[in-house]
Amino acid sequence: MVKILISSFMLLSLFASITFLVHKRRKTGVKGWKTALTSICFYAIALINLAAYWWDGLGILSWMITLSLLMLGAYFTRYMALPSEPAS
């Protein structure tokens, strides 16, 4: 029962976060897939760990995929748009 509640909450929050991210990217006019790679890697980490939690696969493979996606996400921050400074 707890496993279902935790997974449901995680999927709901993941869906809400993706919706917020897409809305924010459209509002600011950010285009291209390279600027979204960091977020995609972090969302993939959440999905991999959720799948590993459900199938009791929290082993070395899950950790290696998570670590690889974390490093890729950190690398792709170079393509994120820089915030513009407000006019004084």
N, C-alpha and C positions, 0 to 999 in steps of 0.2 A: 504494500500500500504506500509506504513512504517512497519507494523507488519510483512509483508512478507519479506521485505528487512532485517530487524533485524534478523529474524529467519533463513533466507538463509545464512547470514554472520556467524551466530553462528554455524549452522550445518557444513558449509564449514571449519571454523576454528577448530571445534571439530574433524572433519575427518582428517584434516591436522595434528593436534596434536597427534591423535591416531597413525597415520602412522609414524610420527617422533618418538614416544615412542617405537613402535614395532621395528623400524629400529635400534634405539639406543640400545635397549635391546639385539637384535641379534648381533650387532657389538661388544658389551662388553662381550657377552657370559653369560648374566644373565639368569638363568633358574628358573623354579618353579613359582607357582601361588601366593605364599605368598608375594613375593617381588612386585607383581603387584597390590595387594589389595588396596593400598593407591590411586593409579591412577584410579583404577576401581571405587572406592567410589567417587572420585572427578568428574569423567566423568558421573557417575549416578546422581550426584547433578545437573550438567548442563542439563541433559536430563529431570529430574523431573521438574526443574524450567522452562524449555522450554515448556513442556507439560502443566504445570500450567498456563503459560502465554497465551498459545493458547486457553485453555478451561476456562479462567477466574477463575481459582481455586487457587488463591494466598491466601488461607486461612490457618487456624491453622494446618491442616493436611500436607500441603505442607511444612510449616515451620518446623514441627516436623520431617518429613522425612529428610529434608535438614540438620537439626541439628544432627540427629542420624547418617547420613552418614558422616558428618563432624567429629564427634567424633570417628567413626569407622576408618575413614581415618587417623586421628591423632594417634590412637592406633596402627594401622598396620605399622606405620613408623618404628617400632622396627625391622621389617623383611627386611627393605631395605638394600641393600648392602652398606657397607662403602666404600668411595672412597679411592683408594690406593695412598700413597704418592709418588711423583715423586722422582727418584734417583738423588742425588746431585752430 
